[in-house]
Amino acid sequence: MKETPDQRALKAATVSLVAALGCVALFLPPLLDDTIATPLRAAVTGAALGCTLLLHWIFLGIAVQRQQRSLAAWVGLSVLMFPIGSILALVLLSWFADERVAPAPAPHSS
């Protein structure tokens, strides 16, 4: 079964969120000392975090618009309650996208 455009956007949002969380992990112990050992490494990691978060919110917004839902509400949830809000938005929007694609059950004939 071929995936829909909103499902592709949700997958891209998921990949960019995982990359952003990987960047966040580099700023947590025990990786923090290695990350801030050189200013260049810290700056590159911070820039990667900013880019991946921005891409996550852009792809999430694209998916929301393709599903014809409230852009401000869903992206706002993702931004204000990061990272739990982002995960919740991805799960719910994926569920809604799957329900739209799933075929309706055939009626029973008596």
RAJOWO-V746643 format. One record per pair of residues at least 24 apart in sequence whose ideal C-beta (glycine too) atoms are under 10 Angstrom apart, sorted by sequence separation. I is the first residue (numbers start at 1). J is the second residue. If there is no record, write none. Layout:
I	J
I	J
This chain:
23	47
69	93
23	48
24	49
53	78
57	82
64	89
22	48
23	49
53	79
56	82
60	86
63	89
67	93
22	49
23	50
56	83
63	90
66	93
69	96
20	48
21	49
23	51
24	52
19	48
20	49
23	52
24	53
53	82
57	86
60	89
64	93
67	96
19	49
20	50
22	52
23	53
53	83
56	86
60	90
63	93
67	97
20	51
21	52
59	90
63	94
66	97
19	51
20	52
21	53
57	89
19	52
20	53
53	86
56	89
60	93
63	96
67	100
18	52
19	53
20	54
56	90
63	97
16	51
17	52
20	55
21	56
16	52
17	53
19	55
20	56
15	52
16	53
19	56
20	57
16	54
17	55
18	56
16	55
17	56
15	55
16	56
17	57
15	56
16	57
13	55
14	56
16	58
17	59
12	55
13	56
16	59
17	60
12	56
13	57
15	59
16	60
13	58
14	59
12	58
13	59
14	60
12	59
13	60
11	59
12	60
13	61
9	58
10	59
13	62
14	63
9	59
10	60
12	62
13	63
8	59
9	60
12	63
13	64
9	61
10	62
11	63
9	62
10	63
8	62
9	63
10	64
8	63
9	64
6	62
7	63
9	65
10	66
5	62
6	63
9	66
10	67
5	63
6	64
8	66
9	67
24	82
4	63
6	65
7	66
24	83
6	66
7	67
5	66
6	67
17	78
21	82
4	66
5	67
6	68
20	82
21	83
4	67
6	69
20	83
13	78
17	82
21	86
17	83
20	86
21	87
17	86
16	86
17	87
14	86
17	89
13	86
14	87
17	90
13	89
14	90
13	90
14	91
10	89
11	90
10	90
13	93
14	94
10	91
13	94
10	93
11	94
9	93
10	94
7	93
10	96
6	93
7	94
10	97
6	94
9	97
10	98
8	97
6	96
7	97
6	97
7	98
5	97
4	97
7	100
3	97
4	98
6	100
7	101
6	101
4	100
4	101
3	101
2	101
1	101
1	102
1	103
